[in-house]
Amino acid sequence: MHSSSKPLGEFDLIERFFKTPSLAQSPNPAINLGIGDDCALINPPSGEEITITSDMLVEGRHFLRGANAEQLGRKALAVNLSDLAAMGAKPLGFTLSIALPNMDEQWLETFSEGLFSIANRFGCPLIGGDTTAGPLTISITAFGSVPHGKAIRRSGSKVDDEVWVSGTVGDARLTLAALRHEISLSKDELKVIEHRMHQPTPRIELGLRLRDIANAALDLSDGLLGDLKHILRQSQVDAEIFIDRLPKSDTLKKQSIQIQNQFAACGGDDYELCFTAPKNQHQAVSEISKTLNLSLTCIGRITQKKNHSSQVHILNADGKILSDTEAAQLLKSFDHFAA
C-alpha cells in the first residue's frame, strides 16, 4: 500500500480522484448542478418521477479485506444500478460517501478508475458525497427516473404470472466458497466465474424493456428464493418454483447436485433480475432475451396464497412439491448480520 508523504485534504481528494473531466464534458442533462456546491440539483425529464436507492459496503462484511480496488469501485456502483434496473429506471447520477482507514492515493486512484468505468458506461455521473476517516466503508446513493406509473414494483405480481430470472445464478457464491477454500476449483474454473462476484453487471437495459411487460421485479442480492419472497409478501401470493430449471453456469454444474441447488437457490451477490410477467407475455420476454443476447429463464409460476404467510413451494422435475425438510435448507438466504 502506497501513501503520499503529503496528506491530501478532503477537498483536494475530491478534486483529484472524484471530479473527473470525462463526465464534465458530457453531463447528464437531468443534472443541473453536480459536485462543487452544498447540494446537487436534479431536474427529472418531463413526466417522470425520481427513483432513489442506497447501498453500503463494509470491508470484512460485504467484501473481503484487501479486495482489488478497481473491482470494488465497479461493484460499489453496480449494485446500486442493479436496484434501479429492477424498477425499470434510467440512471441519472449518484453520490458517494466513503470512510478511509488511511489516505492511500494509489488505492484511491485505482478505486476511482473502476467506479467511473461503470459510471461512464451507464451515463451516471457522480454529483456529490462525503469523505471521512474510519474503517473502509463505501456508501452510494443512486438516482434514476422512470415515467409516471411505469415503475416495476414488488407488489404487482398476479396469480398465473410466470416467474423469470436473468442470466445464471450461484456463481458468486461458488466464487466465495472457492476463496474460502470450502470448495476446490482450478485456476481456470475460478477465472471463468470470479467476475460474477467481483464485477456484477447491472441489467439496466433489461429493466427498461420490462416496463410494459413485467408485473413485479427485484434484483437478486441475498439469494434467489429468499429475495423472491419479498415479491410474494408484497403481492400477497405464493410461488411454485421448479428447482431443476434454475439457470446455472457450466462451472457450477460440475459440482454435486446438492451444491448446485444450494448455491443457485440461495447464494447471494448474483445481481440478476427476477421478475414476474403474464403468460401472454412469454413470447415478448423471449424476444427481449434474443435482442439483448441475455438468457431469460422461466423457472416457475405465481399461485394463490394458501396460508397466512406467502410461501415458495419447491417442485422437483416431476412437479412434486418437496417436503418442508427438503426445502428448508434451500430457502435459507444469506444474512449480512450472520456471525
C-alpha positions as CSV (number, residue, x, y, z in Angstrom):
1,M,0.0,0.0,0.0
2,H,1.4,3.4,-1.0
3,S,0.7,6.5,0.9
4,S,1.7,10.0,-0.1
5,S,4.2,11.9,2.1
6,K,2.0,15.0,1.9
7,P,-1.5,14.1,3.1
8,L,-4.4,15.2,1.0
9,G,-7.2,17.3,2.4
10,E,-10.9,16.3,1.8
11,F,-11.4,18.8,-1.0
12,D,-8.1,18.0,-2.6
13,L,-9.1,14.3,-2.5
14,I,-12.4,15.1,-4.2
15,E,-10.8,17.3,-6.8
16,R,-8.1,14.8,-7.7
17,F,-9.9,11.5,-7.7
18,F,-13.7,12.1,-7.9
19,K,-14.2,15.2,-10.1
20,T,-13.4,13.8,-13.5
21,P,-13.2,15.8,-16.7
22,S,-14.7,12.9,-18.7
23,L,-18.0,13.2,-17.1
24,A,-17.9,17.0,-17.0
25,Q,-17.6,17.0,-20.8
26,S,-20.8,15.1,-21.3
27,P,-23.0,15.7,-18.3
28,N,-26.4,14.0,-17.9
29,P,-28.9,16.7,-19.0
30,A,-31.0,15.9,-15.9
31,I,-28.2,17.1,-13.6
32,N,-28.4,20.9,-13.3
33,L,-25.6,21.1,-10.7
34,G,-23.2,18.4,-9.6
35,I,-20.1,18.4,-7.4
36,G,-18.9,21.8,-6.0
37,D,-21.8,23.1,-4.1
38,D,-23.7,22.3,-0.9
39,C,-26.3,20.2,-2.8
40,A,-26.7,18.8,-6.3
41,L,-29.7,19.9,-8.4
42,I,-31.6,17.2,-10.3
43,N,-34.2,18.1,-12.9
44,P,-36.0,14.9,-13.9
45,P,-37.3,14.6,-17.5
46,S,-40.8,15.8,-18.0
47,G,-43.5,13.3,-16.9
48,E,-41.0,11.2,-14.9
49,E,-40.5,10.5,-11.2
50,I,-37.3,10.1,-9.3
51,T,-36.1,6.7,-8.1
52,I,-33.6,6.6,-5.2
53,T,-31.6,3.7,-3.8
54,S,-28.8,3.4,-1.3
55,D,-26.3,0.6,-0.6
56,M,-23.5,0.4,1.9
57,L,-20.5,-1.9,1.6
58,V,-18.3,-2.6,4.6
59,E,-14.9,-4.3,4.5
60,G,-15.0,-7.7,6.0
61,R,-18.8,-8.0,5.7
62,H,-19.7,-7.3,2.1
63,F,-16.2,-7.7,0.6
64,L,-13.0,-9.4,1.5
65,R,-10.2,-7.4,3.3
66,G,-7.6,-6.3,0.7
67,A,-10.1,-6.7,-2.2
68,N,-9.0,-5.4,-5.6
69,A,-9.7,-1.6,-5.5
70,E,-10.7,-1.3,-9.2
71,Q,-13.2,-4.3,-8.8
72,L,-14.5,-2.8,-5.6
73,G,-15.1,0.6,-7.4
74,R,-17.1,-1.2,-10.1
75,K,-19.1,-3.3,-7.7
76,A,-20.0,-0.4,-5.4
77,L,-21.8,1.4,-8.1
78,A,-23.1,-1.6,-10.0
79,V,-25.1,-2.9,-7.0
80,N,-26.9,0.4,-6.8
81,L,-27.6,0.5,-10.5
82,S,-29.0,-3.0,-10.2
83,D,-31.7,-1.7,-7.9
84,L,-32.6,1.0,-10.5
85,A,-32.7,-1.7,-13.2
86,A,-35.2,-3.7,-11.1
87,M,-37.7,-0.8,-11.1
88,G,-37.2,-0.1,-14.8
89,A,-35.4,3.2,-14.1
90,K,-32.8,5.0,-16.2
91,P,-29.8,6.2,-14.2
92,L,-29.4,9.9,-13.6
93,G,-26.5,10.3,-11.1
94,F,-25.1,9.1,-7.8
95,T,-23.5,10.3,-4.6
96,L,-20.5,8.6,-2.8
97,S,-19.7,8.7,0.9
98,I,-16.5,6.8,1.8
99,A,-14.7,6.2,5.1
100,L,-11.0,5.5,4.7
101,P,-8.6,4.0,7.2
102,N,-5.7,5.9,5.6
103,M,-5.2,8.3,2.7
104,D,-3.7,5.8,0.2
105,E,-3.5,7.7,-3.1
106,Q,-2.7,4.7,-5.2
107,W,-5.7,2.8,-3.8
108,L,-8.0,5.9,-4.4
109,E,-6.8,6.2,-8.0
110,T,-7.5,2.6,-8.7
111,F,-10.8,2.6,-7.0
112,S,-12.0,5.7,-8.8
113,E,-11.0,4.2,-12.2
114,G,-13.3,1.2,-11.5
115,L,-16.0,3.4,-10.2
116,F,-16.0,5.7,-13.2
117,S,-15.8,2.9,-15.7
118,I,-19.3,1.9,-14.6
119,A,-20.5,5.5,-14.2
120,N,-19.4,6.4,-17.8
121,R,-20.8,3.2,-19.2
122,F,-24.3,3.9,-17.9
123,G,-24.3,7.7,-18.1
124,C,-24.5,8.1,-14.4
125,P,-22.3,11.0,-13.1
126,L,-21.0,11.5,-9.6
127,I,-22.9,14.5,-8.2
128,G,-21.8,14.7,-4.6
129,G,-20.9,12.9,-1.4
130,D,-18.6,13.0,1.6
131,T,-15.3,11.5,2.9
132,T,-14.1,10.8,6.4
133,A,-11.6,8.7,8.3
134,G,-12.7,5.3,9.6
135,P,-12.9,1.6,8.8
136,L,-13.2,1.1,5.0
137,T,-16.9,1.7,4.2
138,I,-18.4,2.7,0.9
139,S,-21.9,4.1,0.7
140,I,-23.6,5.1,-2.6
141,T,-26.9,6.6,-3.3
142,A,-28.0,6.4,-6.9
143,F,-30.8,8.4,-8.6
144,G,-32.8,7.4,-11.6
145,S,-36.0,8.3,-13.3
146,V,-39.0,6.4,-14.7
147,P,-42.2,7.6,-16.4
148,H,-45.1,8.1,-14.0
149,G,-46.9,4.9,-13.3
150,K,-44.3,2.7,-15.1
151,A,-42.0,1.8,-12.2
152,I,-41.9,-2.0,-11.7
153,R,-42.8,-2.6,-8.1
154,R,-42.5,-5.7,-5.9
155,S,-46.3,-5.5,-5.1
156,G,-47.7,-6.1,-8.7
157,S,-47.3,-9.8,-9.1
158,K,-50.5,-11.6,-10.2
159,V,-51.7,-15.2,-9.9
160,D,-50.7,-17.2,-13.0
161,D,-47.8,-14.9,-13.8
162,E,-44.6,-16.7,-14.9
163,V,-41.5,-16.3,-12.8
164,W,-38.3,-15.4,-14.7
165,V,-34.7,-14.9,-13.9
166,S,-31.9,-13.3,-16.0
167,G,-28.5,-14.8,-16.6
168,T,-27.3,-17.6,-14.3
169,V,-27.4,-17.8,-10.5
170,G,-25.0,-19.2,-8.0
171,D,-21.6,-18.3,-9.4
172,A,-20.9,-15.5,-6.9
173,R,-21.5,-17.9,-4.1
174,L,-19.3,-20.6,-5.8
175,T,-16.5,-18.0,-6.1
176,L,-16.8,-17.1,-2.4
177,A,-16.7,-20.8,-1.5
178,A,-13.5,-21.2,-3.6
179,L,-11.9,-18.2,-2.0
180,R,-12.7,-19.5,1.5
181,H,-11.3,-22.9,0.5
182,E,-14.7,-24.5,1.1
183,I,-14.7,-25.9,-2.4
184,S,-11.7,-26.6,-4.7
185,L,-11.7,-25.0,-8.1
186,S,-8.9,-25.0,-10.6
187,K,-7.4,-21.6,-11.6
188,D,-9.1,-21.8,-14.9
189,E,-12.5,-22.6,-13.4
190,L,-12.2,-19.7,-10.9
191,K,-11.1,-17.3,-13.7
192,V,-14.3,-18.1,-15.7
193,I,-16.7,-17.2,-12.8
194,E,-15.0,-14.8,-10.4
195,H,-16.2,-11.7,-12.2
196,R,-19.7,-12.7,-11.1
197,M,-18.7,-11.9,-7.5
198,H,-16.4,-9.0,-8.1
199,Q,-17.9,-7.3,-11.1
200,P,-21.6,-7.8,-11.4
201,T,-23.4,-6.4,-14.4
202,P,-26.4,-4.2,-13.7
203,R,-29.3,-5.2,-16.1
204,I,-30.3,-1.6,-16.9
205,E,-31.4,-2.3,-20.5
206,L,-33.4,-5.3,-19.4
207,G,-35.2,-3.2,-16.8
208,L,-36.1,-0.6,-19.3
209,R,-37.6,-3.1,-21.7
210,L,-39.6,-4.8,-18.9
211,R,-41.5,-1.6,-18.0
212,D,-44.6,-2.6,-20.0
213,I,-44.2,-6.3,-19.6
214,A,-43.3,-7.3,-16.0
215,N,-45.8,-7.0,-13.2
216,A,-43.2,-7.2,-10.5
217,A,-39.4,-7.4,-10.2
218,L,-36.4,-7.1,-7.9
219,D,-32.7,-7.7,-8.2
220,L,-31.0,-10.7,-6.5
221,S,-28.6,-9.7,-3.8
222,D,-29.4,-12.2,-1.0
223,G,-30.3,-15.3,-2.8
224,L,-33.0,-16.1,-5.5
225,L,-35.6,-17.9,-3.4
226,G,-35.2,-15.6,-0.3
227,D,-35.4,-12.5,-2.5
228,L,-38.4,-13.9,-4.4
229,K,-40.2,-14.0,-1.0
230,H,-40.2,-10.2,-0.9
231,I,-42.3,-10.1,-4.1
232,L,-44.6,-12.7,-2.7
233,R,-45.2,-11.0,0.6
234,Q,-45.8,-7.6,-1.0
235,S,-48.1,-9.1,-3.7
236,Q,-49.8,-11.4,-1.3
237,V,-49.3,-14.5,-3.4
238,D,-47.4,-17.8,-3.4
239,A,-45.0,-19.2,-6.0
240,E,-44.1,-22.7,-7.3
241,I,-40.5,-23.0,-8.5
242,F,-39.0,-25.9,-10.4
243,I,-35.6,-26.4,-8.7
244,D,-34.2,-28.1,-11.9
245,R,-35.0,-25.0,-14.0
246,L,-32.7,-22.6,-12.1
247,P,-30.2,-21.4,-14.7
248,K,-26.6,-22.5,-13.8
249,S,-23.2,-22.0,-15.4
250,D,-21.2,-24.9,-16.7
251,T,-18.8,-24.4,-13.9
252,L,-21.5,-24.7,-11.2
253,K,-22.9,-27.8,-13.0
254,K,-19.6,-29.6,-12.3
255,Q,-20.4,-29.5,-8.6
256,S,-22.6,-32.0,-6.7
257,I,-26.3,-31.6,-7.2
258,Q,-26.7,-30.5,-3.6
259,I,-24.1,-27.7,-4.0
260,Q,-25.7,-26.7,-7.4
261,N,-29.1,-26.4,-5.9
262,Q,-28.0,-24.7,-2.7
263,F,-25.9,-22.1,-4.4
264,A,-28.3,-21.4,-7.3
265,A,-31.3,-21.2,-5.0
266,C,-29.8,-19.3,-2.0
267,G,-26.4,-17.9,-3.0
268,G,-26.0,-14.2,-2.6
269,D,-24.5,-11.4,-4.8
270,D,-25.9,-12.6,-8.2
271,Y,-27.4,-9.1,-9.0
272,E,-29.6,-10.6,-11.7
273,L,-33.2,-9.6,-12.1
274,C,-36.1,-11.8,-11.0
275,F,-39.4,-10.8,-12.4
276,T,-43.0,-12.0,-12.9
277,A,-45.0,-11.4,-16.1
278,P,-48.3,-12.6,-17.5
279,K,-48.2,-15.9,-19.5
280,N,-49.3,-14.0,-22.6
281,Q,-46.1,-12.0,-22.5
282,H,-43.9,-15.2,-22.7
283,Q,-43.0,-14.6,-26.4
284,A,-42.3,-10.9,-25.7
285,V,-39.8,-11.9,-22.9
286,S,-38.2,-14.4,-25.3
287,E,-37.8,-11.7,-27.9
288,I,-36.1,-9.4,-25.3
289,S,-33.7,-12.3,-24.5
290,K,-32.7,-12.5,-28.1
291,T,-32.4,-8.8,-28.6
292,L,-30.2,-8.3,-25.6
293,N,-28.3,-11.6,-26.1
294,L,-29.1,-12.4,-22.4
295,S,-30.6,-15.6,-21.2
296,L,-34.0,-15.2,-19.5
297,T,-35.3,-18.4,-17.9
298,C,-38.9,-19.2,-16.8
299,I,-38.4,-21.0,-13.5
300,G,-42.0,-21.3,-12.2
301,R,-45.3,-19.6,-11.7
302,I,-47.3,-17.4,-9.2
303,T,-50.1,-19.1,-7.4
304,Q,-52.9,-18.2,-5.0
305,K,-51.7,-17.8,-1.4
306,K,-52.6,-20.9,0.6
307,N,-51.8,-19.8,4.2
308,H,-51.4,-16.7,6.3
309,S,-47.8,-16.2,5.1
310,S,-46.7,-16.2,1.5
311,Q,-44.6,-19.2,0.6
312,V,-42.3,-20.5,-2.1
313,H,-43.2,-24.1,-3.0
314,I,-40.2,-26.0,-4.4
315,L,-41.0,-28.6,-7.1
316,N,-38.8,-31.4,-8.5
317,A,-38.5,-32.3,-12.1
318,D,-41.7,-34.4,-11.9
319,G,-43.7,-31.5,-10.5
320,K,-43.8,-32.9,-7.0
321,I,-43.6,-30.4,-4.1
322,L,-40.6,-31.1,-1.9
323,S,-41.2,-31.7,1.8
324,D,-40.6,-28.9,4.3
325,T,-37.4,-30.7,5.5
326,E,-36.1,-30.9,1.9
327,A,-37.0,-27.3,1.1
328,A,-35.9,-25.7,4.3
329,Q,-32.2,-25.7,3.5
330,L,-32.8,-24.3,0.0
331,L,-34.8,-21.4,1.4
332,K,-32.1,-20.2,3.7
333,S,-30.9,-16.9,2.4
334,F,-27.6,-15.1,3.1
335,D,-27.8,-12.8,6.1
336,H,-25.5,-9.8,6.2
337,F,-25.6,-9.8,10.0
338,A,-25.0,-13.5,10.5
339,A,-21.9,-14.4,12.5
